[in-house]
Amino acid sequence: MADFLGEYVQEWAQANVHNYPLEDKAAEISRLVDQLYEDAFKIGFAPQDIDDLKVSVRDEIENYFEQVQDGDQGFKD
């Protein structure tokens, strides 16, 4: 389950993490994590499945967010 959930998180991040004003980064990451949990529950993941990986899910979203953000321009092409 953890491998499949990890793949789901990566795919979800690619589809949902976008440019956002850098000053609101922490709030946007929290919003994204909450939305990911909600979407995962809708497709059948149990709350325990995600809660077991809560720290790594947040890290994954934050890492992906860093990949699409650029310190000068806000968004990497």
Order of alpha helices (4+ residues) and beta strands (2+ residues): alpha-alpha-alpha-alpha
